[in-house]
Amino acid sequence: RPGPSIWRRAASVVLVRLLLLRRSPSQSFLPQAHVFPGGVLDAADSSADWRRLFEPHHGPPRFGLSPASPPRAAFPAPPGDGPDATGSDSAALPDDVALRICAIREAFEEAGVLLQGPEPCCALAPLPDLDAWRARVRSDARHFLHLCAHLDCTPDIWALHDWSAWLTPFWKARAVDTAFFLCCLREPPAACPDMAEVVDCQWLSPSEATESFLSEEIWLAPPQFYEIRRLENFASLSDLHKFCLDHASEGRERWLPIMLLTTDGTLHLLPGDELYLEDSDHLENNLSTEKKIEDIMKEGKKFHRVVIHDRHLYSVHVTIQPKCKHVYPKTYVARKSQM
Ligand SMILES: *[C@@H]1O[C@H](CO)[C@@H](O)[C@H](O)[C@H]1NC(C)=O
């Protein structure tokens, strides 16, 4: 029976205005889905060699990041809660620095977007030999440090704000524990797909992304859909940015959705929902019922769920109060007939 330690650590960055990448059809995990830039943590992301680049600007170990609060509401607790998971290598960077480097590296590899510091607000210089560097970094993540040294910059870890974290259950191709960071960009830089992992890049607003999903131009997995709906709480980019700065030290929640299969769709249940069960059985198994979605919705009151009616029709139901002073999406019910 798999233990929690088989979760692979990963990081993603929600670049707002929203950058969505279409995954290649040949990818085993979420083929063709539109996702935020991100990927699995590499040992190079926590390498002690980064200190050389960061230390002229900020002292170790956190290089000026505000103190970390451990993620809350983790069920079950994956590795890395509490002290850093890197454990034995005391020179390695702390997890939340390494995960930020990972997300920034992936945004560069997948979309050619380089979030570089150490000056705040993301100086985004166009890179003359971009393709050559991307190929190098893709073949070996250690080249990302070489690129930053070459440009005399650091990854802009300070522009990435703790946002959320999602776990996938073990029956997915690979169980991953993904930290989602949020980064606000006033001027969306040029993004171009690597044509390997991703085949298209688009900058969209949250409502444009929702519409493209409903009109079947793009497909989103439920966590991405949830996060996009969550962004709809903010009237402007500066409101969102202000929220991130004000909530920097509140920490974030980490969720494992549980699936309830009904006769006419699937419910992704999130912590706080009255049907959510904290039972390790659901790491590997779904719940199922002979009822219809409508009946289940009529019976309940305390909702924190994404309802999958069909491949391009999701609704979000939230009647609980957010934790960690975060915001949850507003209830959102789309109907195909309204399109
Ligand atoms: C759980 O449900 C999902 C979505 O319908 C399905 O893809 C997956 O294979 C199911 N997992 C198990 C273990 O039955």
The ligand as an SDF file (V2000), in Angstrom:
LIG
                    3D

 14 14  0  0  0  0  0  0  0  0999 V2000
  -12.2490    7.5960  -10.0460 C   0  0  0  0  0  0  0  0  0  0  0  0
  -13.0150    8.3900  -10.9400 O   0  0  0  0  0  0  0  0  0  0  0  0
  -12.2850    9.0050  -11.9560 C   0  0  0  0  0  0  0  0  0  0  0  0
  -13.1790    9.9960  -12.6680 C   0  0  0  0  0  0  0  0  0  0  0  0
  -14.3400    9.3970  -13.1400 O   0  0  0  0  0  0  0  0  0  0  0  0
  -11.6890    7.9240  -12.8550 C   0  0  0  0  0  0  0  0  0  0  0  0
  -10.9370    8.5000  -13.9070 O   0  0  0  0  0  0  0  0  0  0  0  0
  -10.7940    7.0360  -12.0180 C   0  0  0  0  0  0  0  0  0  0  0  0
  -10.2680    5.9880  -12.7800 O   0  0  0  0  0  0  0  0  0  0  0  0
  -11.5430    6.4920  -10.8160 C   0  0  0  0  0  0  0  0  0  0  0  0
  -10.5860    5.8390   -9.9370 N   0  0  0  0  0  0  0  0  0  0  0  0
  -10.7690    4.6230   -9.4490 C   0  0  0  0  0  0  0  0  0  0  0  0
   -9.6960    4.0960   -8.5890 C   0  0  0  0  0  0  0  0  0  0  0  0
  -11.7620    3.9870   -9.6990 O   0  0  0  0  0  0  0  0  0  0  0  0
  1  2  1  0
  1 10  1  0
  2  3  1  0
  3  4  1  0
  3  6  1  0
  4  5  1  0
  6  7  1  0
  6  8  1  0
  8  9  1  0
  8 10  1  0
 10 11  1  0
 11 12  1  0
 12 13  1  0
 12 14  2  0
M  END
$$$$
